[in-house]
Amino acid sequence: MAIIGFIGLGIMGGGMARNLAAAGHQVTGWNRTRANIPDGLDGVTIAGSIAAAVKGAEFVFVSVTGPAAQMDVIFDEGGLLEHVLEGALVLDATSTSPELAQSLYEDFAEQGAEYVDAPVFGSRDEAATGKLDWLFGGTAEQFARAKPLLDVMSKSATHIGPVGTAAAMKLVGNLMVAAQFVSLAEGLAIARRAGVPDAVIPKVLDQVDFGSALLRNNAKSALEGDFQPFFYLRHMLKDAHLVADLARDQGVPVLGVPAAVASLTSAVNAGYGDDNVSALVAWLQEASRSED
């Protein structure tokens, strides 16, 4: 049994923490907004402070919304850096920049703790059912130490390389996801305007070789007007900005990223930020009607 502190019990972190507790580990969690802690976290002790959540913890997971939230929970008074146990392994599942991950590694090392970037692919359902795809940026020894815990929460766990490489791979993956959502929104808008029946579109995507599960499932729910959040649209916009920053830092011209940022920004400004990212479909339908 491992003693685990868990910082961030939202859509993703709540499911992760519950699975760790169900596997017999001692899990104490903390969330910045207590009212946002999901129901059903059986076996997870809810702490009133970060200090209480990580007291005695040999492993600490962080799952928050992005770099700004990371800075808050790590560096604010009473934050993680102040209370992390010497020798603890901090696994940060936050989608963030490689540069920040490398900087945090140095900050925690000064406190005698070990920091790794460990972002995930998947959303609410995968977190709840323990079927996330974990990426790991750290040493082989750290990966071996963490893997029994990652296996409880994942269908795959891949050691990418040193700290920062997992954060980079996560952003690369999210770039590809964003491109699919933008193309889905545009494709559905065109199909509807051209008179293609809604019921036919998911059927075609089930049959063709380019019809990924992401496209099929989100096309079906979007056509039904179901935008229940599995991954907030505003979070995809945050990640798209991180991708743009990473591409610029690496000197890679990315023509599709500015277009994705523009579409996501327009959808957020139109009030869809707290919907699922597939709400790009609804925004583009609305924008199409405004052109009539």
C-alpha positions as CSV (number, residue, x, y, z in Angstrom):
1,M,0.0,0.0,0.0
2,A,1.3,3.4,-1.0
3,I,0.5,6.7,0.8
4,I,-0.7,9.1,-1.8
5,G,-1.6,12.8,-1.8
6,F,-3.8,14.0,-4.7
7,I,-4.0,17.6,-5.7
8,G,-6.9,18.3,-8.0
9,L,-10.1,16.3,-7.7
10,G,-12.0,17.5,-10.8
11,I,-13.4,15.7,-13.8
12,M,-10.0,13.9,-14.3
13,G,-8.4,13.8,-10.9
14,G,-11.5,12.5,-9.1
15,G,-11.6,9.4,-11.2
16,M,-7.9,8.8,-10.8
17,A,-7.9,9.2,-7.1
18,R,-10.9,6.9,-6.7
19,N,-9.2,4.1,-8.7
20,L,-6.1,4.4,-6.6
21,A,-8.1,4.1,-3.4
22,A,-10.1,1.1,-4.8
23,A,-6.7,-0.6,-5.4
24,G,-6.0,-0.4,-1.7
25,H,-3.8,2.6,-1.5
26,Q,-4.2,5.3,1.2
27,V,-5.3,8.4,-0.8
28,T,-5.9,11.9,0.6
29,G,-7.1,14.5,-1.8
30,W,-7.5,18.2,-2.0
31,N,-9.3,20.5,-4.5
32,R,-9.1,24.3,-4.8
33,T,-12.9,24.5,-5.0
34,R,-14.5,22.0,-2.6
35,A,-17.9,22.4,-4.2
36,N,-16.5,21.0,-7.5
37,I,-15.3,17.7,-5.9
38,P,-17.4,15.0,-7.6
39,D,-19.6,12.6,-5.7
40,G,-18.6,8.9,-5.2
41,L,-14.9,9.3,-4.2
42,D,-15.2,6.2,-2.1
43,G,-12.1,5.6,-0.1
44,V,-10.6,9.0,-0.7
45,T,-10.1,11.2,2.3
46,I,-10.8,14.8,1.5
47,A,-8.4,17.2,3.2
48,G,-8.9,20.8,4.0
49,S,-5.5,21.9,2.9
50,I,-2.6,20.9,0.7
51,A,-0.5,20.3,3.8
52,A,-3.0,17.8,5.1
53,A,-3.3,16.1,1.7
54,V,0.4,15.4,1.3
55,K,1.3,14.8,4.9
56,G,3.4,11.6,4.9
57,A,2.8,11.0,1.2
58,E,5.5,9.2,-0.7
59,F,3.7,9.9,-4.0
60,V,1.9,13.1,-4.9
61,F,-0.3,13.4,-8.0
62,V,-1.2,16.9,-9.4
63,S,-4.1,17.2,-11.8
64,V,-5.1,20.8,-12.4
65,T,-6.3,22.8,-15.4
66,G,-3.1,24.3,-16.7
67,P,0.1,26.3,-15.9
68,A,-1.7,29.1,-14.0
69,A,-3.3,26.6,-11.7
70,Q,0.0,24.7,-11.3
71,M,1.7,27.9,-10.1
72,D,-1.1,28.5,-7.6
73,V,-1.1,25.1,-6.0
74,I,2.6,24.7,-6.0
75,F,4.0,28.1,-5.1
76,D,1.2,29.9,-3.2
77,E,1.5,30.1,0.6
78,G,0.7,26.7,2.0
79,G,1.3,25.2,-1.4
80,L,2.8,21.9,-2.4
81,L,6.4,23.0,-2.7
82,E,6.2,24.1,0.9
83,H,4.8,20.8,2.3
84,V,6.1,18.1,0.0
85,L,7.9,15.3,1.8
86,E,11.6,14.9,1.1
87,G,12.1,11.9,-1.2
88,A,8.5,12.1,-2.5
89,L,7.8,11.5,-6.1
90,V,5.5,14.2,-7.6
91,L,3.7,13.1,-10.7
92,D,2.1,16.0,-12.5
93,A,-0.7,15.0,-14.9
94,T,-1.4,18.6,-15.9
95,S,-1.2,19.5,-19.6
96,T,1.5,22.1,-19.4
97,S,4.6,23.4,-21.2
98,P,7.8,21.4,-21.4
99,E,9.7,24.5,-20.2
100,L,7.6,24.8,-17.1
101,A,7.9,21.1,-16.4
102,Q,11.7,21.4,-16.5
103,S,11.6,24.4,-14.2
104,L,9.4,22.6,-11.7
105,Y,11.8,19.7,-11.7
106,E,14.5,22.0,-10.5
107,D,12.3,23.7,-7.9
108,F,11.3,20.3,-6.3
109,A,14.9,19.0,-6.4
110,E,15.9,22.0,-4.2
111,Q,13.4,20.7,-1.7
112,G,14.7,17.1,-1.9
113,A,11.7,15.8,-3.8
114,E,11.5,14.3,-7.3
115,Y,9.2,15.9,-10.0
116,V,8.1,14.2,-13.2
117,D,5.7,15.3,-15.9
118,A,3.0,12.6,-16.4
119,P,0.1,13.9,-18.6
120,V,-2.6,11.7,-19.9
121,F,-4.7,11.1,-23.0
122,G,-8.4,10.5,-22.3
123,S,-11.2,12.3,-20.6
124,R,-13.8,11.8,-17.9
125,D,-14.9,8.3,-18.7
126,E,-11.4,7.0,-19.2
127,A,-10.4,8.5,-15.9
128,A,-13.4,7.0,-14.1
129,T,-12.8,3.5,-15.6
130,G,-9.0,3.4,-15.3
131,K,-8.4,3.4,-19.0
132,L,-6.2,6.5,-19.5
133,D,-3.1,6.5,-21.6
134,W,-0.3,7.9,-19.4
135,L,2.9,9.6,-20.6
136,F,5.9,9.8,-18.4
137,G,8.8,12.3,-18.4
138,G,11.5,11.2,-16.0
139,T,14.1,8.6,-15.4
140,A,13.7,4.8,-16.0
141,E,14.0,4.3,-12.3
142,Q,11.3,6.8,-11.5
143,F,9.0,5.2,-14.1
144,A,9.6,1.8,-12.6
145,R,8.7,3.2,-9.1
146,A,5.5,4.8,-10.4
147,K,4.3,2.2,-12.8
148,P,2.4,0.0,-10.4
149,L,0.2,3.1,-9.6
150,L,-0.1,4.1,-13.2
151,D,-1.3,0.6,-14.1
152,V,-4.2,1.0,-11.7
153,M,-5.4,4.1,-13.7
154,S,-4.5,3.2,-17.3
155,K,-4.7,1.0,-20.3
156,S,-1.2,2.1,-21.2
157,A,1.8,3.9,-19.6
158,T,4.7,4.9,-21.8
159,H,8.1,6.3,-20.7
160,I,8.7,9.1,-23.2
161,G,12.1,10.4,-22.0
162,P,13.5,13.0,-19.5
163,V,11.4,15.6,-17.8
164,G,9.6,17.8,-20.3
165,T,9.3,15.2,-23.1
166,A,6.0,13.9,-21.9
167,A,4.6,17.4,-21.7
168,A,5.8,17.9,-25.3
169,M,4.2,14.6,-26.5
170,K,1.0,15.5,-24.8
171,L,0.8,18.8,-26.7
172,V,1.6,17.1,-30.0
173,G,-1.3,14.7,-29.3
174,N,-3.7,17.6,-28.4
175,L,-2.7,19.4,-31.6
176,M,-3.9,16.4,-33.6
177,V,-7.1,16.2,-31.5
178,A,-7.8,19.9,-32.0
179,A,-7.4,19.5,-35.7
180,Q,-9.9,16.6,-35.8
181,F,-12.5,18.7,-33.8
182,V,-12.1,21.7,-36.1
183,S,-12.4,19.5,-39.2
184,L,-15.5,17.8,-37.6
185,A,-17.2,21.1,-37.0
186,E,-16.5,22.4,-40.4
187,G,-17.4,19.1,-42.1
188,L,-20.8,18.8,-40.3
189,A,-21.7,22.4,-41.0
190,I,-21.0,21.9,-44.7
191,A,-22.8,18.5,-44.8
192,R,-25.9,20.0,-43.2
193,R,-26.0,23.1,-45.4
194,A,-25.6,20.7,-48.5
195,G,-28.6,18.7,-47.4
196,V,-26.9,15.5,-46.1
197,P,-29.2,13.9,-43.6
198,D,-27.9,13.9,-40.0
199,A,-28.6,10.2,-39.5
200,V,-26.3,9.2,-42.5
201,I,-23.2,11.0,-41.2
202,P,-22.3,8.8,-38.3
203,K,-23.1,5.7,-40.4
204,V,-20.6,6.8,-43.0
205,L,-18.0,7.6,-40.3
206,D,-18.5,4.0,-39.0
207,Q,-17.6,2.6,-42.4
208,V,-14.7,4.6,-43.7
209,D,-11.0,4.2,-42.8
210,F,-10.6,7.8,-41.7
211,G,-13.5,7.6,-39.2
212,S,-11.7,7.5,-35.9
213,A,-13.6,6.7,-32.7
214,L,-13.2,10.4,-31.7
215,L,-14.9,11.5,-34.9
216,R,-17.6,8.9,-34.8
217,N,-18.6,9.4,-31.2
218,N,-18.4,13.2,-31.2
219,A,-20.3,13.5,-34.5
220,K,-23.1,11.4,-33.1
221,S,-23.4,13.4,-29.9
222,A,-23.0,16.7,-31.6
223,L,-25.7,16.0,-34.1
224,E,-28.0,15.1,-31.2
225,G,-27.1,18.5,-29.6
226,D,-25.3,16.8,-26.6
227,F,-22.3,18.8,-25.5
228,Q,-22.0,17.4,-22.0
229,P,-18.4,18.2,-21.0
230,F,-15.8,15.4,-21.1
231,F,-13.1,17.9,-22.0
232,Y,-14.0,21.6,-21.7
233,L,-13.7,23.6,-24.9
234,R,-11.9,26.4,-23.0
235,H,-9.2,23.8,-21.9
236,M,-8.6,22.9,-25.5
237,L,-8.1,26.6,-26.3
238,K,-5.5,26.7,-23.5
239,D,-3.7,23.7,-24.9
240,A,-3.8,25.2,-28.4
241,H,-2.0,28.3,-27.1
242,L,0.6,26.0,-25.5
243,V,1.1,24.1,-28.8
244,A,1.6,27.5,-30.6
245,D,4.2,28.5,-28.0
246,L,6.0,25.1,-28.2
247,A,6.1,25.3,-32.0
248,R,7.5,28.8,-32.0
249,D,10.1,27.8,-29.4
250,Q,11.2,24.9,-31.6
251,G,11.2,26.9,-34.8
252,V,8.5,24.9,-36.5
253,P,6.0,26.7,-38.7
254,V,2.5,25.3,-37.9
255,L,-0.2,26.6,-40.3
256,G,-3.1,24.8,-38.7
257,V,-2.6,26.0,-35.1
258,P,-3.5,29.6,-35.7
259,A,-6.7,28.5,-37.4
260,A,-7.6,26.2,-34.5
261,V,-6.9,28.9,-32.0
262,A,-9.1,31.3,-34.0
263,S,-12.0,28.8,-34.1
264,L,-11.7,27.9,-30.4
265,T,-11.4,31.5,-29.4
266,S,-14.6,32.4,-31.3
267,A,-16.5,29.5,-29.7
268,V,-15.4,30.5,-26.2
269,N,-16.3,34.1,-26.9
270,A,-19.7,32.9,-28.1
271,G,-20.3,31.2,-24.7
272,Y,-19.3,27.6,-25.4
273,G,-16.2,27.5,-23.2
274,D,-17.8,25.3,-20.5
275,D,-19.3,22.8,-23.0
276,N,-17.5,19.8,-24.5
277,V,-14.9,20.7,-27.1
278,S,-17.3,19.2,-29.7
279,A,-19.5,22.3,-29.1
280,L,-17.3,23.8,-31.9
281,V,-20.0,22.1,-34.0
282,A,-22.8,24.2,-32.4
283,W,-20.7,27.4,-32.7
284,L,-20.1,26.9,-36.4
285,Q,-23.7,26.1,-37.0
286,E,-24.6,29.4,-35.3
287,A,-22.0,31.3,-37.3
288,S,-23.2,29.7,-40.5
289,R,-26.8,30.9,-39.9
290,S,-25.5,34.4,-39.3
291,E,-24.1,34.5,-42.8
292,D,-27.6,34.0,-44.3
